[in-house]
């Protein structure tokens, strides 16, 4: 049986700019403790589409785990800005809560 990482990589061959697939792959890498690969994917996603809201929270959490607090705060802030523009109140509140927990 093909594992999830292999399957998602196969799908990405056919759709290399699919940010949903890249996000899913980053989450799989996080599950196995490979923050380095997950980080590359999140950076790629947000460089390609800064409005891909779902990646801000996960990427900032990854940065927090890796003691990059300043950068995590910047991604929380940017995510809150994007969420507000998109009227995504739930995402805004999740990002704001995580942001506040980190600064206090």
OpenMM code with the backbone's topology and positions (N, CA, C; nanometers):
from openmm import Vec3, app, unit

residues = "UNK UNK UNK UNK UNK UNK UNK UNK UNK UNK UNK UNK UNK UNK UNK UNK UNK UNK UNK UNK UNK UNK UNK UNK UNK UNK UNK UNK UNK UNK UNK UNK UNK UNK UNK UNK UNK UNK UNK UNK UNK UNK UNK UNK UNK UNK UNK UNK UNK UNK UNK UNK UNK UNK UNK UNK UNK UNK UNK UNK UNK UNK UNK UNK UNK UNK UNK UNK UNK UNK UNK UNK UNK UNK UNK UNK UNK UNK UNK UNK UNK UNK UNK UNK UNK UNK UNK UNK UNK UNK UNK UNK UNK UNK UNK UNK UNK UNK UNK UNK UNK UNK UNK UNK".split()
positions = [
    Vec3(0.0843, -0.1189, 0.0000),
    Vec3(0.0000, 0.0000, 0.0000),
    Vec3(0.0888, 0.1252, 0.0000),
    Vec3(0.0530, 0.2181, -0.0831),
    Vec3(0.1295, 0.3424, -0.0929),
    Vec3(0.0937, 0.4322, 0.0252),
    Vec3(0.1941, 0.4873, 0.0900),
    Vec3(0.1634, 0.5748, 0.2024),
    Vec3(0.1151, 0.7108, 0.1519),
    Vec3(0.0631, 0.7904, 0.2419),
    Vec3(0.0028, 0.9183, 0.2043),
    Vec3(0.1023, 1.0133, 0.1390),
    Vec3(0.2226, 1.0196, 0.1900),
    Vec3(0.3223, 1.1100, 0.1326),
    Vec3(0.3504, 1.0724, -0.0121),
    Vec3(0.3693, 0.9445, -0.0380),
    Vec3(0.3942, 0.8999, -0.1753),
    Vec3(0.2753, 0.9306, -0.2650),
    Vec3(0.1547, 0.9062, -0.2168),
    Vec3(0.0342, 0.9299, -0.2957),
    Vec3(0.0185, 1.0783, -0.3296),
    Vec3(0.0388, 1.1646, -0.2294),
    Vec3(0.0264, 1.3084, -0.2549),
    Vec3(0.1342, 1.3546, -0.3525),
    Vec3(0.2562, 1.3027, -0.3375),
    Vec3(0.3623, 1.3381, -0.4324),
    Vec3(0.3270, 1.2960, -0.5743),
    Vec3(0.2643, 1.1808, -0.5894),
    Vec3(0.2193, 1.1368, -0.7223),
    Vec3(0.1163, 1.2338, -0.7799),
    Vec3(0.0238, 1.2776, -0.6969),
    Vec3(-0.0777, 1.3729, -0.7417),
    Vec3(-0.0155, 1.5073, -0.7788),
    Vec3(0.0873, 1.5469, -0.7050),
    Vec3(0.1541, 1.6741, -0.7333),
    Vec3(0.2307, 1.6719, -0.8653),
    Vec3(0.2693, 1.5555, -0.9107),
    Vec3(0.3356, 1.5465, -1.0414),
    Vec3(0.2403, 1.5957, -1.1501),
    Vec3(0.1131, 1.5606, -1.1343),
    Vec3(0.0117, 1.6014, -1.2324),
    Vec3(-0.0405, 1.7426, -1.2086),
    Vec3(-0.0283, 1.7913, -1.0860),
    Vec3(-0.0799, 1.9241, -1.0517),
    Vec3(0.0204, 1.9953, -0.9604),
    Vec3(0.1358, 2.0353, -1.0160),
    Vec3(0.2443, 2.0873, -0.9334),
    Vec3(0.2139, 2.2184, -0.8596),
    Vec3(0.1110, 2.2895, -0.8999),
    Vec3(0.0786, 2.4161, -0.8343),
    Vec3(-0.0460, 2.4060, -0.7477),
    Vec3(-0.0861, 2.2858, -0.7146),
    Vec3(-0.2059, 2.2655, -0.6332),
    Vec3(-0.1711, 2.2886, -0.4862),
    Vec3(-0.2084, 2.4047, -0.4366),
    Vec3(-0.1728, 2.4396, -0.2992),
    Vec3(-0.2444, 2.3543, -0.1958),
    Vec3(-0.3622, 2.3060, -0.2274),
    Vec3(-0.4309, 2.2159, -0.1348),
    Vec3(-0.3487, 2.0887, -0.1151),
    Vec3(-0.2970, 2.0323, -0.2244),
    Vec3(-0.2133, 1.9130, -0.2141),
    Vec3(-0.0831, 1.9422, -0.1394),
    Vec3(-0.0225, 2.0559, -0.1681),
    Vec3(0.1009, 2.0922, -0.0979),
    Vec3(0.0756, 2.1088, 0.0516),
    Vec3(-0.0373, 2.1700, 0.0849),
    Vec3(-0.0721, 2.1882, 0.2263),
    Vec3(-0.0912, 2.0515, 0.2931),
    Vec3(-0.1621, 1.9632, 0.2254),
    Vec3(-0.1841, 1.8286, 0.2800),
    Vec3(-0.0505, 1.7561, 0.2986),
    Vec3(0.0389, 1.7711, 0.2035),
    Vec3(0.1702, 1.7078, 0.2133),
    Vec3(0.2497, 1.7661, 0.3308),
    Vec3(0.2434, 1.8968, 0.3478),
    Vec3(0.3128, 1.9598, 0.4610),
    Vec3(0.2611, 1.9038, 0.5934),
    Vec3(0.1304, 1.8844, 0.6039),
    Vec3(0.0733, 1.8291, 0.7267),
    Vec3(0.1199, 1.6862, 0.7500),
    Vec3(0.1340, 1.6093, 0.6423),
    Vec3(0.1867, 1.4730, 0.6555),
    Vec3(0.3317, 1.4751, 0.7035),
    Vec3(0.4100, 1.5670, 0.6509),
    Vec3(0.5488, 1.5787, 0.6965),
    Vec3(0.5542, 1.6171, 0.8439),
    Vec3(0.4653, 1.7060, 0.8870),
    Vec3(0.4613, 1.7434, 1.0287),
    Vec3(0.4317, 1.6208, 1.1146),
    Vec3(0.3398, 1.5368, 1.0689),
    Vec3(0.3029, 1.4171, 1.1454),
    Vec3(0.4227, 1.3255, 1.1707),
    Vec3(0.5161, 1.3211, 1.0755),
    Vec3(0.6322, 1.2333, 1.0921),
    Vec3(0.7535, 1.3092, 1.1463),
    Vec3(0.7335, 1.4357, 1.1837),
    Vec3(0.8413, 1.5130, 1.2443),
    Vec3(0.9393, 1.5745, 1.1468),
    Vec3(0.9004, 1.5857, 1.0210),
    Vec3(0.9896, 1.6441, 0.9215),
    Vec3(0.9490, 1.7901, 0.8970),
    Vec3(0.9804, 1.8748, 0.9947),
    Vec3(0.9450, 2.0165, 0.9844),
    Vec3(1.0190, 2.0871, 0.8715),
    Vec3(1.1368, 2.0382, 0.8366),
    Vec3(1.2149, 2.1014, 0.7300),
    Vec3(1.1391, 2.0955, 0.5965),
    Vec3(1.0901, 1.9786, 0.5613),
    Vec3(1.0149, 1.9649, 0.4356),
    Vec3(0.8821, 2.0388, 0.4431),
    Vec3(0.8173, 2.0328, 0.5585),
    Vec3(0.6899, 2.1036, 0.5756),
    Vec3(0.7114, 2.2535, 0.5577),
    Vec3(0.8181, 2.3043, 0.6156),
    Vec3(0.8466, 2.4479, 0.6041),
    Vec3(0.8644, 2.4891, 0.4587),
    Vec3(0.9406, 2.4097, 0.3827),
    Vec3(0.9610, 2.4404, 0.2408),
    Vec3(0.8274, 2.4494, 0.1678),
    Vec3(0.7388, 2.3555, 0.1975),
    Vec3(0.6086, 2.3547, 0.1312),
    Vec3(0.5248, 2.4763, 0.1692),
    Vec3(0.5203, 2.5092, 0.2985),
    Vec3(0.4438, 2.6268, 0.3407),
    Vec3(0.4999, 2.7542, 0.2774),
    Vec3(0.6316, 2.7653, 0.2739),
    Vec3(0.6928, 2.8823, 0.2108),
    Vec3(0.6560, 2.8908, 0.0636),
    Vec3(0.6565, 2.7773, -0.0041),
    Vec3(0.6208, 2.7724, -0.1456),
    Vec3(0.4741, 2.8108, -0.1656),
    Vec3(0.3872, 2.7555, -0.0845),
    Vec3(0.2437, 2.7852, -0.0945),
    Vec3(0.2200, 2.9353, -0.0816),
    Vec3(0.2753, 2.9945, 0.0237),
    Vec3(0.2465, 3.1348, 0.0523),
    Vec3(0.3196, 3.2294, -0.0427),
    Vec3(0.4296, 3.1863, -0.1020),
    Vec3(0.4959, 3.2667, -0.2045),
    Vec3(0.4129, 3.2662, -0.3332),
    Vec3(0.3512, 3.1530, -0.3621),
    Vec3(0.2713, 3.1380, -0.4840),
    Vec3(0.1337, 3.2022, -0.4693),
    Vec3(0.0755, 3.1931, -0.3496),
    Vec3(-0.0584, 3.2466, -0.3256),
    Vec3(-0.0705, 3.2926, -0.1809),
    Vec3(-0.0457, 3.4205, -0.1588),
    Vec3(-0.0498, 3.4719, -0.0218),
    Vec3(-0.1900, 3.4678, 0.0388),
    Vec3(-0.2904, 3.4405, -0.0413),
    Vec3(-0.4277, 3.4320, 0.0090),
    Vec3(-0.4674, 3.2907, 0.0505),
    Vec3(-0.3744, 3.1956, 0.0459),
    Vec3(-0.4056, 3.0584, 0.0868),
    Vec3(-0.4069, 3.0536, 0.2390),
    Vec3(-0.5195, 3.0924, 0.2929),
    Vec3(-0.5356, 3.1213, 0.4345),
    Vec3(-0.5011, 3.0047, 0.5271),
    Vec3(-0.5356, 2.8837, 0.4882),
    Vec3(-0.5162, 2.7689, 0.5754),
    Vec3(-0.3724, 2.7431, 0.6162),
    Vec3(-0.2786, 2.7898, 0.5370),
    Vec3(-0.1380, 2.7614, 0.5672),
    Vec3(-0.0775, 2.8553, 0.6707),
    Vec3(-0.1360, 2.9698, 0.6928),
    Vec3(-0.0769, 3.0651, 0.7874),
    Vec3(-0.0694, 3.0079, 0.9292),
    Vec3(-0.1794, 2.9537, 0.9759),
    Vec3(-0.1826, 2.9004, 1.1121),
    Vec3(-0.0829, 2.7857, 1.1273),
    Vec3(-0.0899, 2.6893, 1.0364),
    Vec3(-0.0024, 2.5721, 1.0468),
    Vec3(0.1445, 2.6102, 1.0349),
    Vec3(0.1751, 2.7028, 0.9447),
    Vec3(0.3143, 2.7440, 0.9276),
    Vec3(0.3637, 2.8185, 1.0513),
    Vec3(0.2813, 2.9071, 1.1051),
    Vec3(0.3218, 2.9809, 1.2247),
    Vec3(0.3427, 2.8856, 1.3426),
    Vec3(0.2565, 2.7849, 1.3554),
    Vec3(0.2740, 2.6860, 1.4629),
    Vec3(0.4065, 2.6107, 1.4456),
    Vec3(0.4392, 2.5745, 1.3224),
    Vec3(0.5663, 2.5081, 1.2938),
    Vec3(0.6825, 2.5982, 1.3349),
    Vec3(0.6747, 2.7255, 1.3007),
    Vec3(0.7799, 2.8198, 1.3370),
    Vec3(0.7925, 2.8320, 1.4886),
    Vec3(0.6789, 2.8356, 1.5573),
    Vec3(0.6801, 2.8388, 1.7044),
    Vec3(0.7556, 2.7192, 1.7612),
    Vec3(0.7214, 2.5997, 1.7108),
    Vec3(0.7861, 2.4770, 1.7594),
    Vec3(0.9369, 2.4798, 1.7399),
    Vec3(0.9782, 2.5525, 1.6373),
    Vec3(1.1204, 2.5598, 1.6045),
    Vec3(1.1851, 2.6878, 1.6580),
    Vec3(1.1215, 2.7476, 1.7571),
    Vec3(1.1743, 2.8650, 1.8279),
    Vec3(1.2027, 2.9848, 1.7377),
    Vec3(1.1245, 3.0003, 1.6325),
    Vec3(1.1358, 3.1185, 1.5465),
    Vec3(1.0140, 3.2074, 1.5736),
    Vec3(1.0103, 3.2596, 1.6954),
    Vec3(0.8942, 3.3335, 1.7439),
    Vec3(0.8660, 3.4590, 1.6615),
    Vec3(0.9680, 3.5339, 1.6287),
    Vec3(0.9476, 3.6584, 1.5540),
    Vec3(0.8814, 3.6314, 1.4195),
    Vec3(0.9280, 3.5295, 1.3498),
    Vec3(0.8697, 3.4977, 1.2197),
    Vec3(0.7294, 3.4397, 1.2360),
    Vec3(0.7090, 3.3602, 1.3385),
    Vec3(0.5756, 3.3066, 1.3659),
    Vec3(0.4767, 3.4200, 1.3869),
    Vec3(0.5156, 3.5198, 1.4643),
    Vec3(0.4277, 3.6346, 1.4877),
    Vec3(0.3947, 3.7059, 1.3571),
    Vec3(0.4920, 3.7197, 1.2704),
    Vec3(0.4667, 3.7856, 1.1409),
    Vec3(0.3662, 3.7062, 1.0563),
    Vec3(0.3765, 3.5735, 1.0596),
    Vec3(0.2817, 3.4937, 0.9817),
    Vec3(0.1426, 3.4954, 1.0449),
    Vec3(0.1348, 3.4976, 1.1763),
    Vec3(0.0037, 3.5143, 1.2397),
    Vec3(-0.0574, 3.6483, 1.1989),
    Vec3(0.0227, 3.7535, 1.2025),
    Vec3(-0.0269, 3.8866, 1.1663),
    Vec3(-0.0744, 3.8903, 1.0213),
    Vec3(0.0061, 3.8359, 0.9314),
    Vec3(-0.0308, 3.8346, 0.7895),
    Vec3(-0.1563, 3.7507, 0.7689),
    Vec3(-0.1647, 3.6378, 0.8371),
    Vec3(-0.2838, 3.5537, 0.8272),
    Vec3(-0.4081, 3.6251, 0.8767),
    Vec3(-0.3947, 3.6990, 0.9863),
    Vec3(-0.5095, 3.7753, 1.0374),
    Vec3(-0.5534, 3.8804, 0.9360),
    Vec3(-0.4571, 3.9452, 0.8729),
    Vec3(-0.4875, 4.0454, 0.7701),
    Vec3(-0.5637, 3.9819, 0.6533),
    Vec3(-0.5155, 3.8684, 0.6056),
    Vec3(-0.5797, 3.7983, 0.4940),
    Vec3(-0.7199, 3.7517, 0.5360),
    Vec3(-0.7315, 3.6975, 0.6557),
    Vec3(-0.8620, 3.6498, 0.7049),
    Vec3(-0.9617, 3.7638, 0.7149),
    Vec3(-0.9157, 3.8775, 0.7633),
    Vec3(-1.0049, 3.9934, 0.7758),
    Vec3(-1.0524, 4.0379, 0.6381),
    Vec3(-0.9611, 4.0450, 0.5420),
    Vec3(-0.9963, 4.0855, 0.4056),
    Vec3(-1.0978, 3.9899, 0.3437),
    Vec3(-1.0865, 3.8613, 0.3774),
    Vec3(-1.1745, 3.7587, 0.3208),
    Vec3(-1.3000, 3.7371, 0.4049),
    Vec3(-1.3154, 3.8141, 0.5112),
    Vec3(-1.4282, 3.7990, 0.6045),
    Vec3(-1.4374, 3.6571, 0.6603),
    Vec3(-1.3206, 3.5992, 0.6862),
    Vec3(-1.3124, 3.4648, 0.7436),
    Vec3(-1.2944, 3.4792, 0.8947),
    Vec3(-1.4043, 3.4983, 0.9644),
    Vec3(-1.3989, 3.5282, 1.1074),
    Vec3(-1.3419, 3.4143, 1.1907),
    Vec3(-1.3772, 3.2925, 1.1573),
    Vec3(-1.3257, 3.1793, 1.2345),
    Vec3(-1.1736, 3.1699, 1.2236),
    Vec3(-1.1235, 3.1795, 1.1009),
    Vec3(-0.9787, 3.1744, 1.0800),
    Vec3(-0.9111, 3.2918, 1.1496),
    Vec3(-0.9711, 3.4103, 1.1401),
    Vec3(-0.9155, 3.5273, 1.2067),
    Vec3(-0.9031, 3.5026, 1.3567),
    Vec3(-1.0096, 3.4502, 1.4164),
    Vec3(-1.0090, 3.4264, 1.5608),
    Vec3(-0.9067, 3.3211, 1.6020),
    Vec3(-0.8909, 3.2160, 1.5218),
    Vec3(-0.7905, 3.1133, 1.5517),
    Vec3(-0.6493, 3.1715, 1.5462),
    Vec3(-0.6246, 3.2510, 1.4439),
    Vec3(-0.4931, 3.3140, 1.4294),
    Vec3(-0.4682, 3.4139, 1.5423),
    Vec3(-0.5694, 3.4918, 1.5748),
    Vec3(-0.5561, 3.5919, 1.6808),
    Vec3(-0.5295, 3.5261, 1.8161),
    Vec3(-0.6010, 3.4181, 1.8454),
    Vec3(-0.5805, 3.3478, 1.9710),
    Vec3(-0.4383, 3.2939, 1.9808),
    Vec3(-0.3912, 3.2312, 1.8741),
    Vec3(-0.2547, 3.1774, 1.8747),
    Vec3(-0.1524, 3.2889, 1.8877),
    Vec3(-0.1771, 3.3990, 1.8193),
    Vec3(-0.0891, 3.5155, 1.8244),
    Vec3(-0.0810, 3.5685, 1.9676),
    Vec3(-0.1957, 3.5870, 2.0287),
    Vec3(-0.2006, 3.6404, 2.1657),
    Vec3(-0.1351, 3.5466, 2.2660),
    Vec3(-0.1540, 3.4153, 2.2470),
    Vec3(-0.0891, 3.3188, 2.3366),
    Vec3(0.0624, 3.3271, 2.3260),
    Vec3(0.1104, 3.3578, 2.2067),
    Vec3(0.2552, 3.3642, 2.1856),
    Vec3(0.3155, 3.4932, 2.2433),
    Vec3(0.2419, 3.6023, 2.2376),
    Vec3(0.3001, 3.7286, 2.2854),
    Vec3(0.2830, 3.7492, 2.4353),
    Vec3(0.1938, 3.6755, 2.4971),
    Vec3(0.1714, 3.6945, 2.6418),
    Vec3(0.2359, 3.5876, 2.7242),
] * unit.nanometer
topology = app.Topology()
chain = topology.addChain("A")
for resn in residues:
    res = topology.addResidue(resn, chain)
    for name in ("N", "CA", "C"):
        topology.addAtom(name, app.Element.getBySymbol(name[0]), res)
